[in-house]
Amino acid sequence: MSPGDEHDSFGGVGGSGQTRTRLPEGNSGDVYGGARRPVRSSRSLITVVGVVVVLVAAIAFANRGGGDPADAAGPSGTTHGKAAPTAATGVRPVTGKNGRIPTGYPHDDQGAQSAATNYAVALGSAEMFTTVGRNEIVQAVYAPATIAARQGELDKVYTDKGFLGRVGLQEDGTAPAGLTFISRVIPVGSKVESYADDKATVSIWFSSLFGLAGEGSQNPVTESWYTTSYELRWGDGDWKVTGFSQKDGPVPVGRDQRASTAQEMSDAVGQFGGFTYAR
């Protein structure tokens, strides 16, 4: 696994090159104006986003505490290959945090799913583009034996001036004046691919938003869909990431909706905080 493997969630690098058929559109004008967002294949996304590193919380982490679990759904059981509920279940949500990232997951398959989902949100956040934020996230989500190698790989990519320039960011990973940088992963569901006492593989299906919102943006916010499979190891009382793989989709058919204006998109990221997904 190389740093390039982590880029798909934001830019489709290494994607399948799939195409989708949509009804003809009129003159598009400003992508944030009155028209729908233009269709982009995985290939064309490369030119918009460049080699964006992903793994795969969001810009603002909701602080979810303890309390009695709502509407218990029975004990957690292994759900290989089957859909699992994403609403709160009978297992109490985690109450610990490493910085802003929930930690201390149950030692069962549900705990592994919660860990993978929360880590996907953190690794796909705008904080990964700043030195302080990236260090905090890497320390919180990766297994101790992999931290040093992963930190070095991610630092190399996220500080590359050519890469930052292609996605429209300044050398410190922040947005230019007048623009708002949006990078969020929105999990749709999780699935246990395999589970053992000390290791698990969990797939997360998610949508991601990535780009710069604001008047004159050359990299408008776009949406894409991916599935990332995380390899997790149990140790020191928690689940941590040791590896991953990623693929495109499943991608839903887009509705015929008007794309929001630059101001609407910029306002939204400031007004709607991101979620954590511990359950």
C-alpha positions in Angstrom: 0.0 0.0 0.0 1.5 3.4 -1.0 0.4 7.0 -0.4 -1.3 7.0 -3.7 -3.7 4.3 -2.6 -5.2 6.8 -0.2 -6.2 9.3 -2.8 -9.4 7.9 -4.2 -12.1 9.1 -1.9 -11.6 12.7 -2.9 -10.4 12.6 -6.4 -11.1 9.2 -7.9 -7.5 8.5 -8.5 -7.1 4.9 -9.4 -10.8 4.6 -10.1 -12.5 2.3 -12.5 -13.2 5.0 -15.1 -16.9 4.2 -14.9 -19.4 6.3 -16.8 -23.0 7.2 -16.0 -25.7 8.2 -18.4 -27.8 11.3 -17.7 -30.4 13.3 -19.6 -29.2 16.1 -21.8 -28.6 19.4 -20.0 -28.9 23.0 -21.2 -26.2 25.6 -20.9 -24.6 25.0 -17.6 -23.1 28.5 -16.8 -21.6 28.8 -13.4 -21.5 25.4 -11.7 -23.0 27.0 -8.7 -25.6 28.9 -10.7 -28.8 27.4 -11.8 -27.7 24.2 -13.5 -26.9 20.8 -12.2 -23.4 19.9 -11.3 -21.7 18.6 -14.5 -21.1 14.8 -14.6 -17.6 13.8 -14.0 -16.1 10.4 -14.5 -13.3 9.1 -12.2 -10.8 10.2 -14.9 -12.1 13.7 -15.1 -12.1 14.0 -11.3 -8.4 13.6 -11.4 -8.0 16.9 -13.2 -10.2 18.7 -10.7 -8.9 17.3 -7.5 -5.4 16.0 -8.4 -3.8 13.4 -6.2 -5.8 14.0 -3.1 -4.9 11.8 -0.2 -7.8 10.0 1.4 -8.6 7.5 3.6 -10.5 8.1 4.0 -14.1 13.9 11.9 -15.5 16.1 9.7 -14.5 19.8 10.2 -16.4 20.0 13.5 -16.7 16.8 15.6 -19.9 16.4 17.5 -19.1 15.5 21.0 -21.2 12.4 21.8 -21.2 11.4 25.4 -22.5 8.4 27.4 -26.0 8.0 28.8 -28.4 5.1 28.5 -28.6 3.7 25.0 -31.7 4.5 23.1 -34.0 1.8 21.9 -31.8 -1.2 22.5 -31.7 -3.5 19.5 -30.3 -6.5 21.3 -26.7 -7.6 21.7 -24.2 -7.2 18.9 -23.5 -10.3 16.9 -21.3 -11.1 14.0 -22.9 -9.9 10.7 -20.6 -11.2 8.0 -22.0 -10.1 4.6 -25.2 -8.8 6.1 -26.5 -5.3 6.5 -26.1 -3.9 10.0 -28.2 -1.1 11.6 -26.5 2.2 11.8 -28.9 3.6 14.4 -28.0 3.4 18.1 -28.1 -0.2 19.4 -28.0 -1.9 22.8 -24.3 -1.3 23.2 -23.4 1.9 25.0 -21.7 4.4 22.6 -18.0 5.2 23.4 -17.4 7.9 25.9 -13.6 8.3 25.5 -11.9 10.6 23.0 -8.4 11.1 21.7 -8.5 14.8 20.9 -11.7 15.2 18.9 -11.8 11.6 17.8 -14.0 9.0 19.7 -11.9 6.1 21.0 -12.4 3.2 23.4 -14.7 0.9 21.2 -16.2 -2.3 22.4 -14.3 -5.5 21.8 -16.8 -7.0 19.4 -17.8 -6.7 15.7 -20.0 -3.7 16.4 -17.2 -1.9 18.1 -15.0 -2.6 15.0 -17.7 -1.1 12.8 -17.9 2.0 14.9 -14.2 2.5 15.0 -13.8 2.1 11.2 -16.7 4.5 10.6 -15.4 7.2 12.9 -11.8 6.8 11.6 -13.1 7.2 8.0 -14.7 10.5 8.9 -11.5 11.7 10.6 -9.2 10.6 7.8 -11.4 12.3 5.2 -11.6 15.6 7.0 -10.1 19.0 6.2 -7.9 18.7 9.3 -5.8 16.2 7.4 -4.4 19.1 5.4 -2.9 20.9 8.3 0.2 19.6 10.2 -1.4 19.8 13.7 -4.7 18.2 12.6 -3.0 15.4 10.6 -0.7 14.5 13.5 -3.6 14.3 15.9 -5.6 12.1 13.5 -2.7 9.7 12.7 -1.9 9.2 16.4 -5.5 8.5 17.2 -6.5 6.1 14.4 -3.5 4.0 13.5 -2.0 1.0 15.3 1.2 2.0 17.2 3.3 -0.2 14.9 2.2 1.6 11.8 2.2 5.2 13.0 5.7 6.2 12.1 5.6 4.9 8.5 2.1 6.2 7.9 2.9 9.6 9.4 5.9 10.0 7.1 4.0 9.0 4.0 1.1 11.3 4.7 3.3 14.3 5.6 5.1 13.9 2.3 1.9 14.0 0.3 0.1 16.6 2.2 3.0 19.1 2.2 3.7 18.7 -1.5 3.3 22.1 -3.1 2.3 20.8 -6.5 -0.5 18.7 -4.9 -1.8 21.5 -2.8 -1.7 23.9 -5.7 -3.7 21.4 -7.9 -6.5 21.3 -5.3 -6.4 25.1 -4.8 -4.9 25.3 -1.3 -2.1 27.4 0.0 1.2 25.9 1.2 -0.1 25.5 4.8 -3.1 23.5 3.6 -5.6 26.3 4.1 -8.0 27.9 1.6 -7.1 31.2 -0.1 -8.8 34.3 1.2 -12.5 34.5 0.3 -12.9 30.7 -0.2 -14.0 27.9 2.1 -12.3 24.5 1.9 -14.7 21.6 2.2 -13.5 18.0 2.8 -16.0 15.6 4.4 -16.8 11.9 4.4 -20.4 11.0 5.0 -20.8 7.3 5.9 -23.9 5.6 4.6 -23.4 2.1 6.1 -20.9 -0.4 7.3 -20.4 -4.2 6.9 -18.2 -6.7 8.7 -16.2 -8.6 6.1 -14.4 -10.8 8.6 -14.0 -10.9 12.4 -11.8 -12.6 14.9 -10.9 -11.9 18.5 -8.0 -9.6 17.7 -8.6 -8.5 14.1 -11.4 -7.4 11.8 -12.0 -6.2 8.3 -14.9 -3.6 8.0 -16.1 -2.0 4.8 -17.5 1.6 4.9 -19.7 2.8 2.1 -19.7 6.6 2.0 -20.1 9.8 0.0 -17.5 12.5 0.1 -17.6 16.2 -0.5 -14.4 17.9 -1.7 -13.5 21.3 -3.1 -13.4 25.1 -2.6 -16.6 27.0 -2.1 -16.7 30.7 -2.9 -16.9 33.2 -5.8 -14.3 32.5 -8.4 -13.4 29.0 -7.2 -11.6 26.9 -9.8 -12.3 23.7 -7.9 -16.0 23.7 -6.9 -17.3 21.3 -4.4 -18.1 17.9 -5.9 -19.6 14.7 -4.6 -18.3 11.2 -5.1 -19.0 7.7 -3.7 -16.6 5.0 -2.5 -16.3 1.9 -0.4 -13.2 1.5 1.8 -12.3 -1.7 3.6 -10.3 -1.1 6.8 -8.1 -3.7 8.4 -8.3 -3.3 12.2 -6.3 -4.8 15.0 -7.3 -5.0 18.7 -4.7 -3.9 21.1 -4.3 -1.8 24.3 -8.1 -1.8 24.7 -9.2 -0.4 21.4 -9.5 -1.0 17.6 -6.9 0.7 15.4 -6.2 0.8 11.7 -3.4 -1.3 10.2 -4.3 -1.2 6.5 -7.0 -0.5 3.9 -8.2 -0.9 0.3 -10.7 1.2 -1.7 -12.9 1.0 -4.7 -15.5 3.2 -6.5 -19.2 3.1 -5.6 -21.8 2.0 -5.4 -22.9 5.2 -7.0 -26.5 6.3 -7.0 -28.3 8.0 -9.9 -28.2 11.7 -9.3 -31.5 13.6 -9.1 -32.3 16.6 -11.3 -31.5 19.2 -8.7 -30.2 22.7 -9.1 -26.6 23.1 -7.9 -26.3 25.5 -5.0 -24.6 28.9 -5.3 -21.1 29.5 -4.1 -22.4 31.4 -1.1 -24.9 28.8 -0.2 -22.2 26.1 -0.2 -19.8 28.2 1.8 -22.5 29.1 4.4 -23.5 25.4 4.7 -20.1 24.2 5.8 -19.9 26.8 8.5 -23.5 26.3 9.7 -23.7 22.5 9.6 -21.1 20.8 11.8 -19.9 17.3 11.0 -20.9 14.2 12.9 -19.1 11.4 14.7 -20.7 8.0 14.2 -19.9 6.0 17.3 -22.9 3.8 18.3 
